[in-house]
């Protein structure tokens, strides 16, 4: 395990965040070059990523995917639809892509193989694979999947559930701009293969939180709505990317069980 490394491709033209695994000895000239390339390109033009004709042509198979209960559960509370998008017009709020040699990269289907492309965008629910440790008061889950997380459920028999991350390819429109919401590695693989059109969940986001870009390790809103925001295609431009290795990471979720008893209040008492 100690000899394994994870390759990072980080967009370098928009400044760096505080990331402890970025080497202190990275090439400063590369950062300057990335900044130069970014500021010299033409100002960003609003372009819709939605492909109306292609969506209409695939209406029936997309409608079948729209009936999936797991999709409705994943998109609960959001205004969403399904359609075909052009990956070249999507903005990126994610700074880094991590390529772990322990996991095989998904091969790209053929450009016109819509069955395979749809299967890539609407995968089966991801299984939770983790080490499980517990005693009377503590539950610990450890996994190499960085997307594993707890989710609150309305089911009183299981109020907290464990999820391994979305299996859907998601984009979002927010303040007139189109963003890749989930599926960065799939988009990178397809773009490298020259495939630009893909079925996707399309979220009409009303807030930065609905967009999914509210975490501090993502690009801030002022960068995303600048005159030269980062694009998903920028991950393929070596002039804009800083490459380095970091060790594999383990995601740990920990729950502490605490029981208390307190006197019940009578119906006449104020809450």
C-alpha positions as CSV (number, residue, x, y, z in Angstrom):
1,X,0.0,0.0,0.0
2,X,2.8,2.4,0.8
3,X,4.2,2.2,-2.7
4,X,0.9,3.1,-4.4
5,X,0.4,6.6,-5.4
6,X,-2.6,8.7,-6.6
7,X,-2.0,11.0,-9.6
8,X,-3.5,14.5,-9.3
9,X,-4.3,16.8,-12.2
10,X,-5.0,20.2,-10.7
11,X,-6.2,23.3,-12.6
12,X,-3.4,25.9,-12.0
13,X,-4.6,29.0,-13.8
14,X,-7.0,30.3,-11.2
15,X,-4.9,30.3,-8.0
16,X,-4.4,27.5,-5.5
17,X,-6.3,26.6,-2.4
18,X,-4.7,25.3,0.8
19,X,-4.2,21.7,-0.1
20,X,-1.8,19.8,2.1
21,X,-0.9,17.2,-0.5
22,X,0.4,19.6,-3.1
23,X,4.2,19.5,-3.0
24,X,5.9,22.7,-1.8
25,X,8.4,22.3,-4.5
26,X,6.0,22.4,-7.5
27,X,7.2,24.2,-10.6
28,X,6.3,27.9,-10.1
29,X,6.8,28.5,-13.8
30,X,4.0,26.1,-14.6
31,X,1.7,28.2,-12.4
32,X,2.7,31.4,-14.2
33,X,2.3,29.7,-17.6
34,X,-1.2,28.5,-16.7
35,X,-2.2,31.9,-15.5
36,X,-0.9,33.5,-18.8
37,X,-2.8,31.0,-20.9
38,X,-6.0,31.6,-19.0
39,X,-5.9,35.4,-19.1
40,X,-5.1,35.5,-22.9
41,X,-8.0,33.4,-24.1
42,X,-11.2,35.2,-25.3
43,X,-13.7,36.3,-22.7
44,X,-16.2,33.6,-21.8
45,X,-19.4,33.5,-23.9
46,X,-22.7,32.1,-22.5
47,X,-23.5,29.0,-24.5
48,X,-26.1,26.4,-23.7
49,X,-24.8,22.9,-23.2
50,X,-28.3,21.5,-23.8
51,X,-28.8,19.7,-27.2
52,X,-32.5,19.9,-28.0
53,X,-32.6,17.8,-31.2
54,X,-30.5,15.0,-29.8
55,X,-32.6,15.0,-26.6
56,X,-35.8,14.7,-28.7
57,X,-34.4,11.8,-30.7
58,X,-33.6,9.8,-27.5
59,X,-36.9,10.8,-25.7
60,X,-38.1,7.2,-25.1
61,X,-34.9,5.6,-23.6
62,X,-34.3,8.8,-21.5
63,X,-38.0,8.6,-20.3
64,X,-37.3,5.0,-19.0
65,X,-34.3,6.3,-16.9
66,X,-36.5,9.1,-15.5
67,X,-38.7,6.5,-13.9
68,X,-36.0,5.0,-11.7
69,X,-36.8,5.3,-7.9
70,X,-33.1,5.7,-7.0
71,X,-32.9,8.6,-9.4
72,X,-35.9,10.3,-7.8
73,X,-34.4,9.7,-4.3
74,X,-31.0,11.2,-5.4
75,X,-32.7,14.3,-6.9
76,X,-35.2,14.8,-4.1
77,X,-35.9,18.5,-3.6
78,X,-34.3,19.6,-6.8
79,X,-35.8,20.8,-10.1
80,X,-34.4,18.4,-12.6
81,X,-34.9,16.8,-16.1
82,X,-33.0,14.5,-18.4
83,X,-31.3,15.5,-21.7
84,X,-28.3,15.3,-23.9
85,X,-25.5,17.8,-23.2
86,X,-22.3,18.9,-24.9
87,X,-19.3,18.4,-22.5
88,X,-17.3,21.1,-24.2
89,X,-19.6,23.9,-22.8
90,X,-19.5,22.8,-19.1
91,X,-17.8,24.8,-16.4
92,X,-15.8,23.1,-13.7
93,X,-16.1,24.0,-10.0
94,X,-13.8,21.1,-9.0
95,X,-10.1,22.0,-8.8
96,X,-8.6,18.5,-8.9
97,X,-9.0,15.1,-10.5
98,X,-7.5,12.1,-8.7
99,X,-6.5,9.0,-10.6
100,X,-6.0,6.0,-8.2
101,X,-4.1,3.1,-9.7
102,X,-6.1,0.7,-7.5
103,X,-9.2,1.3,-9.6
104,X,-9.6,0.7,-13.3
105,X,-10.7,3.6,-15.4
106,X,-13.9,3.1,-17.3
107,X,-13.3,2.7,-21.1
108,X,-15.1,5.2,-23.4
109,X,-17.9,3.8,-25.5
110,X,-18.2,4.6,-29.2
111,X,-19.5,8.0,-30.1
112,X,-22.8,6.7,-31.6
113,X,-23.4,3.9,-29.1
114,X,-26.2,5.6,-27.2
115,X,-27.1,2.5,-25.2
116,X,-23.6,2.3,-23.8
117,X,-23.4,6.1,-23.2
118,X,-26.7,6.0,-21.4
119,X,-25.5,3.1,-19.3
120,X,-22.4,5.2,-18.4
121,X,-24.5,8.2,-17.3
122,X,-27.2,6.2,-15.4
123,X,-25.2,3.5,-13.6
124,X,-26.5,1.1,-11.0
125,X,-26.4,2.2,-7.3
126,X,-22.9,2.1,-6.0
127,X,-22.3,-0.5,-3.3
128,X,-20.9,0.6,0.0
129,X,-17.5,-1.2,0.4
130,X,-15.8,-0.4,3.7
131,X,-14.3,-1.8,6.9
132,X,-16.7,-1.9,9.8
133,X,-15.5,-1.6,13.4
134,X,-17.7,-1.1,16.4
135,X,-18.1,-1.4,20.2
136,X,-20.9,-0.5,22.6
137,X,-20.6,3.2,22.0
138,X,-18.8,3.8,18.7
139,X,-19.3,2.8,15.1
140,X,-16.4,3.4,12.6
141,X,-16.5,2.9,8.9
142,X,-13.3,3.2,6.8
143,X,-13.2,3.2,3.0
144,X,-11.0,4.1,0.1
145,X,-14.1,5.7,-1.5
146,X,-13.9,9.5,-0.8
147,X,-17.6,9.8,-1.7
148,X,-18.9,7.6,1.1
149,X,-21.1,9.6,3.4
150,X,-24.0,9.5,5.9
151,X,-27.4,10.6,4.7
152,X,-30.4,11.3,6.9
153,X,-33.5,9.2,6.0
154,X,-37.2,9.7,6.7
155,X,-37.4,6.0,7.5
156,X,-37.7,5.9,11.4
157,X,-36.4,2.3,11.4
158,X,-33.2,3.5,9.6
159,X,-32.9,7.3,10.2
160,X,-29.3,7.3,9.0
161,X,-28.1,5.5,5.9
162,X,-24.7,5.1,4.2
163,X,-24.2,6.1,0.6
164,X,-21.3,5.6,-1.7
165,X,-21.9,8.6,-3.9
166,X,-24.1,9.3,-6.9
167,X,-24.0,6.9,-9.8
168,X,-25.5,9.5,-12.2
169,X,-23.9,11.9,-14.6
170,X,-25.2,15.4,-13.5
171,X,-24.9,18.9,-14.9
172,X,-26.5,22.0,-13.6
173,X,-27.6,25.4,-14.9
174,X,-27.0,28.2,-12.4
175,X,-27.2,31.9,-13.0
176,X,-27.2,31.3,-16.8
177,X,-24.0,29.1,-16.8
178,X,-23.8,25.4,-17.3
179,X,-21.7,23.4,-14.8
180,X,-20.6,19.8,-14.5
181,X,-22.2,18.8,-11.1
182,X,-21.1,15.1,-10.8
183,X,-19.1,12.8,-13.1
184,X,-15.8,14.5,-13.6
185,X,-13.8,11.4,-14.3
186,X,-16.4,10.1,-16.8
187,X,-16.3,13.5,-18.6
188,X,-12.5,13.4,-18.7
189,X,-12.4,9.9,-20.1
190,X,-15.0,10.8,-22.8
191,X,-13.3,14.1,-23.8
192,X,-9.9,12.4,-24.2
193,X,-11.6,9.9,-26.5
194,X,-13.2,12.7,-28.6
195,X,-16.7,12.1,-27.3
196,X,-18.6,15.3,-26.5
197,X,-22.3,14.4,-26.3
198,X,-23.7,12.5,-23.3
199,X,-27.1,11.9,-21.6
200,X,-27.2,13.7,-18.2
201,X,-29.4,14.7,-15.3
202,X,-29.9,18.5,-15.7
203,X,-30.5,20.4,-12.5
204,X,-31.9,23.9,-12.5
205,X,-30.0,25.1,-9.4
206,X,-31.3,28.1,-7.4
207,X,-28.4,28.3,-5.0
208,X,-24.7,27.5,-4.8
209,X,-25.6,24.6,-2.5
210,X,-28.0,23.1,-5.1
211,X,-25.3,23.5,-7.7
212,X,-23.0,21.4,-5.4
213,X,-20.1,23.9,-5.4
214,X,-20.3,25.1,-1.8
215,X,-17.4,23.2,-0.3
216,X,-14.3,25.3,0.5
217,X,-12.0,23.1,-1.7
218,X,-14.0,24.0,-4.8
219,X,-13.4,27.2,-6.9
220,X,-15.2,30.2,-5.2
221,X,-18.2,31.8,-6.8
222,X,-16.2,34.9,-8.0
223,X,-14.0,32.6,-10.1
224,X,-16.9,30.6,-11.5
225,X,-18.6,33.8,-12.7
226,X,-15.5,35.6,-13.9
227,X,-14.8,36.5,-17.5
228,X,-12.6,33.4,-17.9
229,X,-13.9,30.6,-15.7
230,X,-12.4,27.1,-15.6
231,X,-13.9,24.6,-18.1
232,X,-14.1,20.9,-17.8
233,X,-12.0,20.7,-21.0
234,X,-9.2,22.6,-19.2
235,X,-8.3,19.3,-17.4
236,X,-7.1,18.0,-20.8
237,X,-4.8,21.0,-21.5
238,X,-1.4,20.3,-20.0
239,X,-0.6,24.0,-20.1
240,X,-3.3,24.6,-17.5
241,X,-2.7,21.6,-15.3
242,X,-0.3,20.9,-12.5
243,X,0.5,17.2,-12.1
244,X,1.8,15.6,-8.9
245,X,1.3,12.5,-6.8
246,X,-0.2,12.1,-3.3
247,X,-0.6,8.9,-1.2
248,X,-3.9,7.0,-1.2
249,X,-6.4,8.4,1.4
250,X,-8.9,6.6,3.6
251,X,-12.4,8.1,4.3
252,X,-13.4,7.6,7.9
253,X,-17.0,8.0,9.2
254,X,-17.4,7.8,13.0
255,X,-20.7,7.7,15.0
256,X,-20.8,7.9,18.8
257,X,-23.8,6.4,20.5
258,X,-25.1,8.4,23.5
259,X,-28.2,7.5,25.5
260,X,-29.9,9.9,28.0
261,X,-33.0,10.0,30.1
262,X,-34.7,13.2,31.0
263,X,-38.0,13.9,32.8
264,X,-41.0,14.2,30.5
265,X,-42.9,17.5,30.6
266,X,-46.6,17.6,31.3
267,X,-48.9,18.8,28.5
268,X,-49.4,22.1,30.4
269,X,-45.7,23.0,30.5
270,X,-44.1,25.3,28.0
271,X,-41.8,23.6,25.5
